Amino acid sequence: MKKISFILSIFGIIGFIVLQAGNKTTVADANHEIKTLASVLQDENILITGWSLYARETLEKDDVNGLVKDLKAKLPDWTWTGGNGSNHGEIIAESKSPGLQEKIKIVSTDTNGQIHTYVMYEVRGQFWNKNTEAFLSKNLPSIIFDIFRGNATTFSCIEGEINDKIKSALPVYKSKLLKAFNAKEVEGLEEDSFISVSASSPLFDNSLSSEHDMNMQLGLRKTERLGAKTTIVVGTPIITIEY
C-alpha cells in the first residue's frame, strides 16, 4: 500500500504540473476525447458508472468582476456563493439536474505578493446515454464559450465496472484495454488488486507535455467488499479524479 500511495502521489504531482502549465485544447477536442473514451469502453462491454470533464484557464486580475457579472446574467438559475464583491478568494457557482452536476470556480491566490486567478469548470455525470451525448454536443460548447476567454486546458475521465463473471486477472484486463485504445504503455504499477498505467494512444492528440510522451492513464481495481467487482477509471491526458 505504501508503494501504491507513493506512485499515486507521483501521478498527483505530474497532474499538478499539468494544471499549472497544461496543453491548450479546444472544447471540440474535449468533446471528441470524452466520447472516444466512452465509445471504447462500451465496445468492450464495460458499464459506464460516471464521467467528468474538467476545464481550466488563467485569468487576468481585472477580468474577474466582469466575468462574474457576465456569467450571473447568462446563468441566472445557478447558485452563487463567495466573492463578496472582491477579486480575491473563491467564487463558486453550481447547477444540479438529474444525473448531472456542473460547477464553476473562480479562485484567486496570493503567491509572494502576486495575485494569480484561475477559472475552472467541471461537469460530472452518473450515466452515459443519449441525454449525455446531447449535453456534450449542444450545451457544453456554449457554456465553455461563455466561461473561457481563450482555449481552456481540458481533462476527461470515465469510470466503469467490468463484468467479472469470467474473473480474469487484472493484467488480462489491462492488456485488453490497452489494445482497445491502440495504446503503448509508458510506465505503470501492478499489485494484486490494483493496476495503474500511463500510456500513449493515437486516439488522442495532446500529450502530457513535451517531456512526457503519454496522453492517457488507466486505473484498474479489484475489490471483494460488497460483492467482488473490477472497477476502471480512464482519463486523458491524465486521470483527475480519485481512484
C-alpha positions in Angstrom: 0.0 0.0 0.0 2.9 2.4 0.7 4.2 1.7 -2.8 0.8 2.4 -4.3 0.5 5.6 -2.3 3.9 6.7 -3.5 3.2 6.1 -7.2 -0.2 7.8 -6.9 1.4 10.8 -5.3 3.9 11.0 -8.2 0.9 11.0 -10.6 -0.7 13.7 -8.5 2.5 15.8 -8.8 2.5 15.3 -12.5 -1.1 16.3 -12.6 -0.5 19.5 -10.6 2.3 20.4 -13.1 -0.1 19.9 -16.0 -2.8 22.0 -14.3 -0.3 24.8 -13.8 1.1 24.6 -17.4 -1.2 22.4 -19.4 -1.9 21.8 -23.0 -4.2 24.2 -24.7 -7.1 22.5 -26.4 -10.5 23.4 -27.6 -13.9 22.3 -26.5 -14.2 20.3 -29.7 -11.1 18.3 -28.7 -12.6 17.7 -25.2 -15.9 16.6 -26.7 -14.1 14.2 -29.0 -11.9 12.8 -26.3 -14.6 12.0 -23.8 -16.8 10.5 -26.5 -13.9 8.4 -27.6 -13.2 7.2 -24.1 -16.9 6.2 -23.7 -17.1 4.5 -27.2 -14.1 2.3 -26.5 -15.3 1.2 -23.1 -18.8 0.5 -24.5 -17.3 -1.6 -27.3 -15.5 -3.6 -24.5 -18.9 -4.1 -22.8 -17.9 -2.1 -19.8 -20.7 -0.4 -17.8 -20.1 3.3 -17.5 -20.9 4.4 -14.0 -19.7 8.0 -14.1 -17.9 10.6 -16.2 -16.3 14.0 -15.8 -14.9 16.8 -17.8 -12.7 19.5 -16.3 -11.5 22.7 -17.9 -9.2 25.4 -16.6 -7.8 28.8 -17.6 -5.7 31.6 -16.1 -7.5 34.9 -15.7 -6.2 38.4 -15.6 -7.0 40.1 -12.3 -9.1 42.8 -13.9 -11.2 40.2 -15.7 -12.8 38.7 -12.6 -15.6 41.1 -11.8 -16.6 41.4 -15.4 -16.7 37.6 -15.9 -18.7 37.1 -12.8 -21.2 39.7 -13.7 -21.5 38.3 -17.2 -21.9 34.7 -16.0 -24.6 35.7 -13.5 -26.6 37.3 -16.2 -26.2 34.3 -18.5 -26.7 31.7 -15.7 -29.5 33.1 -13.5 -30.6 29.7 -12.3 -27.2 28.7 -10.9 -26.4 29.1 -7.2 -23.6 31.5 -6.5 -21.6 31.7 -3.3 -18.5 33.6 -2.1 -16.7 36.6 -3.6 -18.3 39.4 -1.5 -17.5 41.8 -4.3 -13.8 41.2 -4.1 -11.4 40.0 -6.8 -9.8 37.7 -4.2 -10.8 34.5 -2.5 -13.1 31.9 -4.1 -16.3 32.3 -6.0 -18.4 29.2 -6.7 -21.4 28.7 -9.0 -23.3 25.4 -9.1 -26.1 23.8 -11.1 -27.6 20.4 -10.5 -30.1 18.4 -12.6 -31.0 14.7 -12.6 -27.7 12.8 -13.2 -25.7 15.9 -13.9 -23.7 18.3 -11.7 -21.9 21.4 -13.0 -19.6 23.8 -11.1 -17.7 26.9 -11.9 -14.9 28.1 -9.5 -13.0 31.3 -9.7 -10.1 31.2 -7.4 -7.6 33.9 -6.5 -4.4 33.1 -4.6 -1.7 35.4 -3.3 1.8 34.0 -4.0 4.6 36.2 -2.7 2.5 39.3 -3.2 1.3 38.4 -6.7 -2.3 37.5 -7.2 -3.0 34.6 -9.5 -6.6 33.9 -10.6 -8.0 30.8 -12.3 -11.4 30.0 -13.6 -12.4 26.3 -13.6 -15.4 24.4 -14.9 -16.3 20.9 -14.0 -19.2 18.8 -15.1 -19.9 15.3 -13.7 -22.5 12.8 -14.9 -23.7 9.5 -13.5 -25.0 7.9 -16.7 -23.9 7.7 -20.3 -26.9 7.8 -22.6 -28.5 9.9 -25.4 -29.1 12.8 -23.0 -25.4 12.8 -22.1 -24.3 13.0 -25.7 -26.9 15.7 -26.4 -25.5 17.8 -23.5 -21.9 17.3 -24.7 -22.8 18.3 -28.3 -25.3 21.2 -27.6 -24.9 22.6 -24.1 -21.2 22.1 -23.4 -19.8 24.2 -26.3 -21.9 27.3 -25.3 -21.0 27.2 -21.6 -17.3 26.7 -22.4 -17.6 29.7 -24.7 -19.3 31.8 -22.0 -16.8 30.9 -19.3 -13.4 31.0 -21.0 -11.7 33.8 -22.8 -9.3 31.7 -24.7 -8.6 28.0 -25.2 -9.0 26.2 -21.9 -6.9 23.3 -20.7 -9.3 20.3 -20.6 -9.2 16.8 -19.0 -11.7 14.0 -19.5 -12.4 10.9 -17.3 -14.7 7.9 -17.5 -15.5 5.5 -14.6 -16.8 2.0 -15.2 -17.3 -1.6 -14.0 -16.2 -4.7 -15.8 -18.5 -7.8 -15.9 -16.5 -10.1 -13.7 -18.2 -13.4 -14.5 -15.1 -14.8 -16.0 -13.0 -13.4 -13.1 -9.9 -12.7 -15.2 -6.8 -11.3 -13.6 -6.2 -7.6 -13.7 -3.2 -7.8 -16.1 -5.5 -9.5 -18.6 -8.0 -6.6 -18.5 -5.1 -4.1 -18.7 -3.8 -5.8 -21.9 -7.2 -5.9 -23.5 -7.9 -2.2 -22.7 -4.5 -1.0 -24.0 -5.2 -3.0 -27.2 -8.6 -1.4 -27.5 -7.1 2.1 -27.2 -4.3 1.0 -29.5 -2.1 2.3 -26.7 1.5 1.7 -25.8 2.4 1.5 -22.1 4.8 4.2 -20.9 5.0 3.4 -17.2 2.9 1.7 -14.6 2.4 -0.1 -11.3 0.9 -3.5 -10.8 -0.3 -5.0 -7.5 -2.6 -8.0 -6.8 -5.7 -5.9 -6.7 -4.6 -2.6 -8.3 -3.0 -1.5 -11.6 -2.2 2.0 -12.8 -0.8 2.6 -16.2 0.3 5.7 -18.1 0.2 5.2 -21.9 0.3 6.8 -25.3 -2.6 6.3 -27.7 -3.0 7.7 -31.3 -6.7 8.2 -30.5 -5.8 11.4 -28.5 -3.8 14.3 -29.9 -2.5 16.0 -26.8 0.5 14.6 -24.8 1.0 15.3 -21.2 3.9 17.6 -22.1 6.9 17.7 -24.4 8.9 15.8 -21.7 6.2 13.2 -21.0 5.2 11.1 -24.0 1.8 10.0 -22.7 -1.7 11.1 -23.2 -3.9 8.7 -21.2 -4.0 7.0 -17.8 -5.7 3.8 -16.9 -6.6 2.6 -13.4 -8.0 -0.9 -12.5 -9.0 -2.1 -9.1 -10.5 -5.4 -7.9 -12.4 -5.4 -4.7 -14.0 -8.1 -2.6 -16.0 -5.7 -0.5 -19.8 -5.6 -1.0 -19.5 -8.2 -3.8 -16.5 -8.8 -6.0 -16.1 -6.4 -8.8 -13.5 -4.8 -11.0 -13.6 -1.0 -11.5 -11.9 1.0 -14.1 -11.0 4.7 -14.5 -9.5 6.0 -17.7 -8.6 9.6 -18.4 -6.9 11.8 -21.0 -4.3 13.2 -20.8 -4.3 12.1 -17.1 -6.8 10.9 -14.5 -8.0 13.9 -12.5 -10.3 12.1 -10.0 -9.5 9.9 -7.0 -9.2 6.2 -7.8 
